[in-house]
């Protein structure tokens, strides 16, 4: 039995003629300790997929199974890091992480909680900024707080919903290295949602494209066998890396062009409207 199973998963929004099928026939088995990257275009349903795994949404069809148990609601065994940090602005770094720890481990002593919180703040290199509030932090530092908070929950699987997409290239590269170090230390099962092929190749064991919506399905699996830790500069000189990167990009370009052809062939009927004439007298 796989650690995480997505079985015939489907999700739609709306009713009647307005109903839009976002995901369809999503099947995936993930082993414990794997680092999986789901990659695709904006609007293809990647966030919907991560929300279904997190238990924030209910599927219309199929099921999410974690360690043999169907996922029916959110739970502390799934840590989620969103794009928008989701930090409480009136709490400092320590207090934002403590919020999760105090809720989940209420039977711990104050000393044990403090030690646990400091451990994860140190893991993301934010100890000197423990007293600062989110408004005093850079975007990269805020995302580190979100990662520390998720890890402090001691989840069985870490769900990363494009956590680095809003960051500049230098900060993004730094956090990619930090995420790999953290994963190598803890060996949590990780599912990363991204639109960056290079990010997936740097971090993941397998890259799986999500074909464009409506009715998005998973594409072919691309195994990534490069040794860890992976150095971006060295990988750029590796012919196998270039070959795999081109295969993934060509696949995405192919499904993207088919989506554009479908959209171009669609004709929208606009309502017959007349301007309102206002009597000036």
Backbone torsions as a table, in degrees:
resi	resn	phi	psi	omega
1	UNK	NA	133.6	178.8
2	UNK	-72.0	156.5	178.1
3	UNK	-65.6	-46.3	177.2
4	UNK	-126.4	131.1	178.6
5	UNK	-125.8	131.5	169.6
6	UNK	-111.8	112.3	-172.8
7	UNK	-113.9	109.0	175.4
8	UNK	50.5	44.6	-172.8
9	UNK	-75.6	135.0	177.1
10	UNK	-142.3	145.2	-180.0
11	UNK	-148.7	132.6	177.7
12	UNK	-128.7	160.1	175.4
13	UNK	-125.1	149.4	176.8
14	UNK	88.7	176.5	-177.8
15	UNK	-131.5	153.7	173.9
16	UNK	58.2	-132.5	-178.4
17	UNK	-68.4	-20.1	-179.8
18	UNK	-87.5	0.3	-177.4
19	UNK	-68.3	129.9	-179.9
20	UNK	-120.8	118.8	178.3
21	UNK	-82.9	111.0	-176.3
22	UNK	-87.1	-53.4	-179.4
23	UNK	-117.6	146.5	-178.0
24	UNK	-149.4	133.1	173.7
25	UNK	51.5	49.0	178.4
26	UNK	-84.8	115.6	178.6
27	UNK	-126.0	126.0	179.9
28	UNK	-159.2	136.6	174.3
29	UNK	-118.1	128.7	-177.6
30	UNK	-119.6	131.5	178.9
31	UNK	-87.4	155.3	-179.4
32	UNK	-61.8	133.9	179.2
33	UNK	86.8	-3.4	179.0
34	UNK	-74.9	152.4	172.7
35	UNK	-115.1	108.8	-175.9
36	UNK	-108.5	136.3	174.8
37	UNK	-115.4	122.6	173.1
38	UNK	-100.1	122.0	-172.7
39	UNK	-124.9	141.8	-179.7
40	UNK	-178.8	-178.5	-178.1
41	UNK	-77.0	159.6	172.4
42	UNK	-62.8	137.9	179.9
43	UNK	84.9	6.1	-178.9
44	UNK	-86.3	-5.5	176.9
45	UNK	103.0	17.6	-177.4
46	UNK	-65.0	-43.6	179.5
47	UNK	-68.7	-35.4	175.1
48	UNK	-60.7	-42.3	179.5
49	UNK	-62.3	-45.9	-178.6
50	UNK	-67.2	-33.9	178.5
51	UNK	-68.9	-33.2	175.9
52	UNK	-67.0	-42.2	179.2
53	UNK	-66.5	-38.0	-180.0
54	UNK	-72.0	-15.0	-177.3
55	UNK	84.8	11.5	178.5
56	UNK	-79.9	-21.3	175.0
57	UNK	-128.9	153.7	175.3
58	UNK	-102.2	135.2	178.2
59	UNK	-71.7	151.2	172.6
60	UNK	-80.8	-29.4	179.0
61	UNK	-139.0	153.9	175.4
62	UNK	73.4	-165.8	-176.5
63	UNK	-155.7	156.7	170.6
64	UNK	-106.6	127.0	-178.1
65	UNK	-122.8	124.5	178.2
66	UNK	-118.3	118.8	-178.5
67	UNK	52.9	41.1	176.1
68	UNK	83.4	-2.7	-178.6
69	UNK	-113.3	129.2	177.9
70	UNK	-62.0	140.1	177.2
71	UNK	-85.2	119.3	-178.1
72	UNK	-117.4	-15.1	-176.8
73	UNK	-160.4	168.2	176.1
74	UNK	-63.8	153.2	179.6
75	UNK	-157.3	158.4	-177.8
76	UNK	-69.1	-10.7	177.2
77	UNK	-78.3	-2.7	175.5
78	UNK	-125.6	108.7	177.7
79	UNK	-93.4	131.0	-176.1
80	UNK	-117.4	133.4	172.5
81	UNK	-117.2	116.4	-176.5
82	UNK	-90.9	173.2	177.5
83	UNK	-68.2	-34.0	-168.8
84	UNK	-98.9	22.1	174.5
85	UNK	71.3	-47.1	178.3
86	UNK	55.3	46.0	176.5
87	UNK	-99.8	150.1	175.2
88	UNK	-81.9	118.8	-170.8
89	UNK	-67.3	-20.9	-178.6
90	UNK	-89.2	-2.7	177.8
91	UNK	-107.3	147.2	177.3
92	UNK	-83.0	-177.0	-176.4
93	UNK	-56.8	-51.0	-178.0
94	UNK	-59.4	-44.6	-175.5
95	UNK	-69.6	-34.4	177.8
96	UNK	-65.4	-39.9	177.0
97	UNK	-71.7	-38.8	-179.0
98	UNK	-63.2	-28.8	-178.7
99	UNK	-57.4	-44.3	178.8
100	UNK	-71.7	-42.2	-177.0
101	UNK	-64.7	-45.4	-178.9
102	UNK	-62.7	-33.9	-179.1
103	UNK	-73.7	-41.8	-174.0
104	UNK	-84.4	-30.9	-174.7
105	UNK	-121.4	51.5	-175.0
106	UNK	-64.8	-20.8	-179.1
107	UNK	-86.0	-3.6	178.0
108	UNK	-76.2	156.0	174.4
109	UNK	-72.7	160.7	179.4
110	UNK	-60.4	-37.3	-178.6
111	UNK	-66.4	-42.0	-179.0
112	UNK	-67.5	-40.5	177.5
113	UNK	-61.5	-46.7	-178.3
114	UNK	-61.0	-42.1	179.5
115	UNK	-63.5	-41.6	-179.7
116	UNK	-65.1	-45.3	-179.6
117	UNK	-62.4	-46.8	-178.6
118	UNK	-63.9	-33.3	179.8
119	UNK	-59.7	-45.4	-176.0
120	UNK	-80.0	-28.8	173.1
121	UNK	-66.0	-40.2	176.9
122	UNK	-66.6	-35.3	-178.6
123	UNK	-60.4	-33.2	179.3
124	UNK	-101.0	14.9	173.6
125	UNK	60.1	46.0	179.7
126	UNK	-121.3	13.4	-178.5
127	UNK	-54.8	-43.3	179.1
128	UNK	-65.0	-18.5	-178.1
129	UNK	-106.0	15.7	-175.4
130	UNK	-57.1	-30.3	-175.1
131	UNK	-89.6	-2.9	-174.3
132	UNK	-90.2	147.0	175.6
133	UNK	-88.2	163.9	-176.6
134	UNK	-53.8	-36.5	-178.8
135	UNK	-64.5	-19.9	-179.9
136	UNK	-93.3	1.9	-176.1
137	UNK	-110.1	152.7	172.3
138	UNK	-73.3	169.0	178.6
139	UNK	-60.5	-40.2	178.8
140	UNK	-64.7	-38.6	179.2
141	UNK	-68.1	-38.9	177.8
142	UNK	-61.8	-40.8	179.9
143	UNK	-67.3	-31.7	175.9
144	UNK	-65.2	-37.4	177.1
145	UNK	-62.1	-43.3	179.8
146	UNK	-62.3	-39.6	177.8
147	UNK	-66.2	-43.9	179.4
148	UNK	-61.0	-42.0	-179.8
149	UNK	-64.0	-42.6	179.5
150	UNK	-65.1	-42.7	-179.3
151	UNK	-69.4	-34.1	-179.7
152	UNK	-64.6	-20.2	175.8
153	UNK	-73.8	-9.5	-177.3
154	UNK	54.7	53.0	-178.2
155	UNK	-74.3	161.0	176.2
156	UNK	-84.4	-23.3	177.3
157	UNK	-141.7	139.2	-179.6
158	UNK	-109.1	123.8	-177.9
159	UNK	-108.6	116.4	-175.6
160	UNK	-111.3	108.5	-176.3
161	UNK	-96.6	86.7	-178.1
162	UNK	44.9	53.2	-172.8
163	UNK	-68.7	-15.9	-174.7
164	UNK	-112.7	5.1	-171.0
165	UNK	-66.4	-27.3	-176.4
166	UNK	-92.4	3.7	-174.3
167	UNK	-96.5	156.4	175.1
168	UNK	-70.1	164.3	-171.7
169	UNK	-60.5	-40.7	-177.2
170	UNK	-67.3	-46.4	178.9
171	UNK	-65.1	-38.7	179.7
172	UNK	-61.8	-43.9	179.2
173	UNK	-63.4	-39.4	178.5
174	UNK	-63.2	-45.1	-178.7
175	UNK	-70.7	-30.9	174.9
176	UNK	-60.1	-42.7	177.9
177	UNK	-65.5	-38.3	179.5
178	UNK	-66.2	-41.1	179.8
179	UNK	-63.0	-40.8	179.0
180	UNK	-66.0	-39.5	178.4
181	UNK	-62.9	-44.3	179.9
182	UNK	-63.0	-44.2	179.5
183	UNK	-63.0	-42.1	-179.5
184	UNK	-63.4	-32.2	-179.4
185	UNK	-76.8	-43.5	-172.8
186	UNK	-97.1	-25.4	-178.0
187	UNK	54.5	38.8	172.5
188	UNK	-71.5	152.5	169.7
189	UNK	-71.9	130.1	-175.0
190	UNK	-128.2	135.5	169.1
191	UNK	-120.9	116.6	-178.5
192	UNK	-104.6	126.4	172.2
193	UNK	-97.0	126.6	-176.8
194	UNK	-152.2	162.7	170.6
195	UNK	-117.3	15.3	-175.2
196	UNK	-112.7	110.1	-178.8
197	UNK	-61.3	-42.6	-178.2
198	UNK	-63.8	-36.3	177.6
199	UNK	-63.4	-43.0	177.9
200	UNK	-63.1	-42.1	-179.8
201	UNK	-67.7	-31.6	-179.8
202	UNK	-73.3	-32.2	-169.3
203	UNK	-111.2	-32.3	-163.3
204	UNK	-93.8	158.4	169.0
205	UNK	-85.9	-33.2	177.6
206	UNK	-140.8	140.9	174.6
207	UNK	-113.7	130.3	-177.6
208	UNK	-129.6	114.3	177.7
209	UNK	-69.6	146.6	170.7
210	UNK	-107.7	113.7	-177.7
211	UNK	-63.8	154.8	-175.2
212	UNK	-61.7	147.0	172.1
213	UNK	-75.9	164.1	1.2
214	UNK	-75.9	158.3	-179.1
215	UNK	65.8	41.5	-176.7
216	UNK	-64.1	135.9	176.0
217	UNK	-126.6	164.9	177.7
218	UNK	-79.5	141.0	177.1
219	UNK	-87.5	-163.5	-179.0
220	UNK	-69.2	152.4	178.6
221	UNK	-86.0	131.3	176.0
222	UNK	-110.5	102.2	177.6
223	UNK	-68.2	143.4	178.6
224	UNK	-117.8	108.7	-171.0
225	UNK	-104.3	9.4	-177.0
226	UNK	-68.5	142.5	-178.0
227	UNK	-65.3	150.2	175.5
228	UNK	-104.8	154.6	-6.8
229	UNK	-70.6	147.8	-175.9
230	UNK	-96.7	129.5	179.1
231	UNK	-101.4	123.4	-174.9
232	UNK	-59.9	-42.6	-178.0
233	UNK	-65.5	-45.3	180.0
234	UNK	-64.2	-39.6	-179.1
235	UNK	-65.0	-33.4	179.7
236	UNK	-64.6	-18.4	178.3
237	UNK	-95.1	-2.9	-175.4
238	UNK	-89.3	119.5	-179.6
239	UNK	-59.5	-34.9	179.9
240	UNK	-67.2	-36.0	176.6
241	UNK	-63.9	-46.7	-179.6
242	UNK	-61.8	-39.7	179.8
243	UNK	-64.3	-47.1	-179.0
244	UNK	-65.7	-42.1	178.8
245	UNK	-59.5	-44.6	179.8
246	UNK	-65.4	-37.4	179.1
247	UNK	-62.0	-44.3	-178.9
248	UNK	-67.6	-45.7	-179.1
249	UNK	-63.5	-42.8	179.0
250	UNK	-63.1	-38.2	177.2
251	UNK	-62.9	-46.4	-179.2
252	UNK	-63.7	-40.0	178.0
253	UNK	-64.3	-37.0	-178.7
254	UNK	-66.7	-49.5	-179.5
255	UNK	-69.7	-30.4	177.2
256	UNK	-66.8	-39.8	178.8
257	UNK	-66.9	-36.5	177.1
258	UNK	-65.5	-37.4	176.9
259	UNK	-64.1	-41.9	-178.7
260	UNK	-65.0	-38.1	177.5
261	UNK	-63.2	-42.1	179.3
262	UNK	-62.6	-41.5	-179.5
263	UNK	-68.8	-37.9	-179.5
264	UNK	-66.2	-31.3	-179.6
265	UNK	-78.9	-10.6	-178.1
266	UNK	-85.7	134.4	-179.8
267	UNK	-113.7	128.3	179.1
268	UNK	-98.2	133.9	176.3
269	UNK	-93.1	116.8	-178.1
270	UNK	-85.8	149.7	178.9
271	UNK	-67.9	149.7	179.0
272	UNK	-85.3	100.9	-175.8
273	UNK	-112.6	148.0	175.1
274	UNK	-123.3	143.7	-179.3
275	UNK	-65.7	148.4	175.9
276	UNK	-83.8	124.7	-179.7
277	UNK	-95.8	121.0	-179.6
278	UNK	-96.8	125.4	178.5
279	UNK	-73.4	118.0	-176.1
280	UNK	-78.9	-10.8	-178.9
281	UNK	-77.1	NA	NA
